[in-house]
Amino acid sequence: MQTAEASITQKLSTQEILNDYRIGWESRQASLTGRKEVFMGKAKFGIFGDGKEVPQLAMAKFFQNGDFRSGYYRDQTFMFAIGELTLQQYFAQLYAHTNLEADPSTAGRSMNGHFGTRLLDDEGKWKNQMEMKNSSADISPTAAQMPRLLGLAYASKLYRQNPELQYLSEFSNSGNEVAFGTIGNASTSEGVFFEAINAAGVLQVPMLVSVWDDGYGISVPSEYQTTKGSISEVLSGFQRYSKDEQGYEIFRVKGWDYTALCETYEAAVRVCREEHVPVLVHVEEVTQPQGHSTSGSHERYKPQERLDWEAEYDCLKKMREWILESGIATEEHLDRIEAEAKDNVRAARSAAWNAFAEDIKVDHDEAIRLLEELAAASEHAAEITKIKEDLRKTINPIRTDAMKAVRKALRYVRHERSAAKRELAGWLEQVMGENTERYNSYLYSQSDEAALQIEEVKAEFDENAPLVDAREVLRACFDAMLARDPRVFAIGEDVGRIGDVNQAFVGLQEKYGEHRVTDTGIRECTIVGQGIGAALRGLRPISEIQYLDYLLYAIQILSDDLACLQYRTKGGQKAPLIVRTRGHRLEGIWHSGSPIGMVLHSIRGMHLLVPRNMTQAAGFYNTLLLADEPALVIECLNGYRLKERIPSNIGEFTVPLGQPEILRQGTDVTVVTYGSMCRIVLEAATQLEEHGISCEVIDVQTLLPFDIDHVITDSIRKTNRVLFADEDVPGGATAYMMQQVIDEQDAWRYLDTKPKCLSAHAHRPPYASDGDYFSKPNTEDVFEAVYSLMHDSDPENFPVMY
């Protein structure tokens, strides 16, 4: 364990110390006032950073432009101290004000305590990160900030060690940026914390992790959370003992000791920034005066002895004592600072509430006016008047109240015609559109670099291009990507030295260096996180998950962090990470997975691409590299040694997203599928043709987005029958495809028979050689499913076979 040198306190001016004290007390009053606002019904929930003020003030002193924060929901004091959060913005987020100027972190989309700076301008382009203090957008799941933190730090390593990246001066100054992470002591029990800590030690990246240790995780004390009750003791084996040794620097410091905290962070950040050594700062004896959140009281589980200790060792109380003992200020001066802090918070709260309420009041008052006019023109005046009066009496109304009232009133006048009804209906349509922008926008990029804006470039083939193993198509694609864009790098298990288990990167590490094509440990969650953080800092990573089955290790981070990043920041941040994996058929329970339904419903906000061969996959990679959105690409596990030709424009051709491809024209039945099933369906279609049945086979190619131009419905209009086929479990992706086509595209009106789904069994395939055949759809299954559709329509010509 390290002890910091006493140096910083001699440098601090009286003004700086007292300004810290002011910020600390403003933050404390914001926490106390925020809790009251929740209990008054002006907010739904509150979680606050009281008790953590002084450690965060010390840490903020060494946070420079270009640095990044990846923290959690108690970091309000730090955000105040670095100038990236105002008191009014703090309360605007508590009230969920949907105005970006009011809450620039999330525009009301995240609960309070979730902070993030706007890394993008209004056009979705990167701002200059070196001119800002940067914070990645917070998420709630415990320890889930750690994978992204690893990537933010890893980017600094690449910027320092790869000279080809020096031109990206708006993202880095030779890798001098530190990634600051914060976490509560109880959350260090999560496996992803240990995974990220280990990975940072292996990579030797400038990652500084502060653990605020207040002794509890909600009601559960440290002895139930952590071996020896101390995370720094647990991690002591990571401590390096010389500069020639890989490892960590580990500091322990009391959370109420202002001078020791300043000295500790000065030393910790210096090591991290200059030497690119990861650092753990274990901040002990921290308090949490109001307990975990507004959901309960800590008096229920903390013994009186602990409560008394917390009152005595409150960090702001101890800071006050130190200031007085040091003769820096008088009691009267500090009393005045505390009183002014309370007044500042009160004013900010009022301003935030008034702005929030006024924003809603405009629609609220207009709805009342229009309902009044409707009542005057309607034979249902009594009912509409009651609706209007109920709305008028609503205390602290929200937008929902006006919407519910207006829509309910319009039911009564559905048979009436009047100018008042038309005006009310028009207003409803207008406001619903405005609320779509407030609450439903930016799930995907809205910039001119969005994936759907990338123009298609057809693959071209030389006349005498030889047939090669399909993996060579991918290798040529990745080779071209790495050659033309130094921001591109690939990481994953076995990606480096052997060029991945299917050899699509074979020889590329030797050609481009270890910084561009890199092996990692077996740690899927942080492989993804490493890519997210690097993508946030302007790089273009490809994170490989070796098999689709292993995506489960990373699905939480993909879902809770990457997929919703643009949405939860309302277009303020982006991480255009490409996640590459392989799946579908091969052998055995854990190498034949197709859990597409699970993925589909977990990663809305990412694109999900399911190419049937490696040429299509290469085209998708080229498209994604031109776009600014994250995506998951699932290659066919059994397709790498099938024969394909390498396009002559391997680095330039693109495959558009959301555009199905008709692989075979037909007139009787439309079969919709993707991935490895395409070959099986095509084989069945050939056999069906021999028996007088013409199949139109459609490869959807991408599931998110799905068939933008309704190609499938156009086919069903011709065939009047449809079969959805894939390798997922029953009710998985086949159900999704059917819903998209039958419900969203209204294709039901063209059907002569009910639509059918053909999926795998509800279990994964066993390892036996016959496992795939008896577990997943085969050619005979497809044949018989299509035949049954024809039997339903024409049993005389297509009688039951057996």
C-alpha positions, 0 to 999 in steps of 0.5 A, a space after each residue: 500500500 502506498 502513502 502519498 507525499 505531503 505536497 499538495 496542501 502547501 500549494 492550496 490557497 485559502 480561496 481554493 480551500 474555501 471554494 471546495 468547502 462551498 461546493 461540498 456544502 452546496 452538494 450536501 444541501 442538494 442531497 438533503 433538499 432532493 430527498 425532500 422533493 421526492 417525499 413531496 411528490 415532485 420526483 419519483 425517486 432519489 439517490 444522492 451523493 451525500 457523505 462522498 463530498 470531500 473525497 470527490 473534491 480532492 479527486 476533481 483537482 487533478 481531473 484535466 481536459 481530455 480526461 474521462 470519468 466513468 462513474 456511478 450515481 453518487 458522483 454529483 460533487 465531482 461533477 459540480 467541482 469540475 464545472 460540468 454540472 450546475 445546481 439547477 441542472 441537478 434538480 432538473 434531472 431530479 424532476 426529469 425535465 426533458 429539455 436538453 438545456 435543462 438536463 444536458 446529461 440525459 434530457 430527463 431520460 435517466 433518474 437523478 445522479 446519472 451524469 454525462 457530458 455532451 461529446 457530440 454537437 447538434 449534427 452528431 459530430 465529435 466535439 474536441 475532447 481535449 478542450 473539455 472535461 469528459 464524462 461517459 454517460 452513467 448507467 445504474 447496474 452495479 459495477 457496469 461502469 467498469 468495462 467501459 472504464 477499461 476501454 477509456 483507459 485502453 484508448 490512452 495506451 493506443 494513443 501513446 503507443 501507436 504513432 499512426 494515431 497522433 493526427 487525432 489531436 482532438 481526442 488525445 495528447 499522446 495518451 496522457 489522459 487518465 480514465 477516472 472510475 468510481 464505485 461503491 465498496 459493495 459493488 466491488 463484489 460484482 464479477 465484472 469489477 474483478 474482471 476489469 481490474 484484472 484486465 487493466 493490470 494485464 494491459 497496464 493502462 491509466 485507469 484510476 479506480 476510486 472505491 467509496 467505502 461506506 461499509 454497506 451495500 444498502 443494508 448489507 455490511 462489508 463482512 458479507 460483501 468482501 473477504 477480510 471486509 476490505 477490497 484493498 486487502 483483497 487486491 493487495 496481490 496486484 500491488 507492484 513492488 518496482 517500476 519494472 513489475 506489472 501491477 497496480 499502485 494501491 492507496 488507502 486513505 480516510 474519506 474525511 481527511 481533506 489533506 490526505 485525500 488531496 495528497 493521495 490523489 496528487 500522487 495517484 494521478 501522477 503515477 497513472 498519467 505519467 507511467 500508465 500504471 493502473 491505480 486503486 484508491 481505497 477511500 475508507 471510512 466514508 459515510 452515507 448520511 441519508 442511507 441508500 436512496 429514498 426507497 428506505 431509511 438506513 436507521 432500519 439496518 445501521 446500529 446506533 453505534 454506527 449512526 453515532 460514528 457517522 455523525 462524528 466522522 461526517 467528511 464536511 464536519 471534519 473538513 470544517 474542524 481542520 479549517 478552524 484548527 488551521 486558522 484558515 477561516 473563522 466559524 462565522 466565515 464558515 457559517 456564512 458559507 454554509 448559509 449561502 450554500 443553502 440559499 444557492 440550493 434553494 434558489 436553484 431548486 426553485 428555478 429548476 422546478 419553475 422551468 420544469 412546471 412552466 414547460 408542462 404548463 403550456 400544454 396543460 393550459 392549452 388542453 384545458 382551453 381546447 376541452 372547454 371549447 369542445 364541451 361548448 360544441 358537444 352534446 356530451 358537454 357534461 362528460 367533457 367538462 368533468 374531464 376538463 375539471 379533473 385535469 384543471 385540479 391536478 396537482 403537479 401535472 405531468 404531460 401524461 395527464 393532458 394526453 389522457 384527458 384529451 384522448 378520453 374526451 375524443 372518445 365521446 365525440 367520435 360521431 360528432 363533427 365540429 371545428 372544436 373537435 378538429 382543433 383538439 385532434 390536430 393539437 393531439 397529433 402535434 403534441 404526440 409528435 413533440 413527445 415522440 421527440 422528447 421520449 422516443 428519439 435517438 434510439 439510433 443515430 440521427 446524423 448523416 453518418 447513420 448506417 441507413 445513410 450509407 450508400 450501397 456499393 455493389 461487389 465486383 468480381 474479376 472474371 477469373 477470380 478463383 474460389 477460395 475458403 470463405 475465411 479468406 474473403 474476411 481476411 482480405 476485408 479486414 486487411 483492407 480496413 486496417 490498411 486504410 484506417 489507423 483507427 481500426 483495431 481488433 481485439 478478442 480471444 485468439 484474434 492476434 497470434 493465430 488470427 482467430 479460431 477461424 483464421 480471418 485475421 491470420 497474419 494481420 498481427 504480424 503485418 500491422 502490429 499488436 496494437 492493431 490486432 490483439 489477443 485478450 484474456 477470456 473475458 467477454 464482458 470487458 472485451 466489449 467494454 474495452 471496445 465501448 470505451 475506445 469507441 467513445 474516444 474516437 477509435 473504431 474497434 472490432 471486439 470479437 466474442 469467440 462464439 455466439 453462445 458466449 455472448 451471454 457473458 457480455 449481453 448485460 453490458 451490450 444492453 444496458 450500456 452500448 445499445 442505449 447510449 445514444 438514447 439515454 444521452 439524447 444524441 449526446 454520445 456515441 460508441 460505434 463499436 463493431 461486435 463480431 461473433 459466430 454462431 448457428 450450426 456446428 456441434 454440441 450444446 455450447 457451439 451451436 447456439 442461435 439465441 437470436 430472440 434473446 439478442 433481438 430483445 436485449 440490444 435495441 439501439 444496436 444493429 443486428 446483422 446475420 449474413 449468410 456468407 462471408 462476402 455479405 459479412 465483409 460488405 456489412 463490415 465496410 458499411 459499419 466502418 463508414 457509419 457511426 452506430 454500434 452493431 453485432 455481426 453474427 457470422 455463420 460458424 459452418 461457413 468459413 471453409 465453404 468456397 467463395 470469390 474475393 471481390 475485386 473491390 473488397 475494401 469498398 463494396 457495401 451491403 445496405 442494412 434493412 434490405 432483404 435479398 431474394 435468393 430465389 424467385 417463386 410463385 407459391 410460397 414465400 420462405 423467410 430466413 437468414 444465416 446458415 438456414 439460407 443454404 438449407 432452405 435453398 436446397 429444400 426449394 430445389 427439391 420442392 420444385 421437383 414436386 410442383 411447388 415454387 418457393 420464393 426464398 428471401 434472406 432478411 440479412 439484417 434483423 435490426 433493422 428489418 425489411 425497411 421497404 417491405 420486400 417480404 410483403 411484396 412477395 406474399 402479395 404474389 404467393 399468398 403463403 409464408 413460412 418463417 424459418 430459423 434456428 432459434 427456439 420456438 417463439 424466438 426470432 421466427 415470432 419476431 419476423 412474423 410480427 414484423 411482416 404480419 402486424 407491422 407490414 399488414 401482410 395478413 391481408 394477402 394470406 390465403 392460409 395461416 402463416 407458419 413458423 419453423 424453428 429449432 427445438 426448445 433445447 440446444 443440439 447435442 454433440 452427437 453427429 445427428 444432433 443438428 438434424 434432430 434439433 434444428 430445422 433440416 431440409 426435410 423439415 423445410 420441405 414438409 412445412 412448405 408442403 403443408 402450406 400447399 396442402 392447406 390450400 389445395 389438399 387434392 393436389 397436395 395430399 398428406 404424405 404420411 
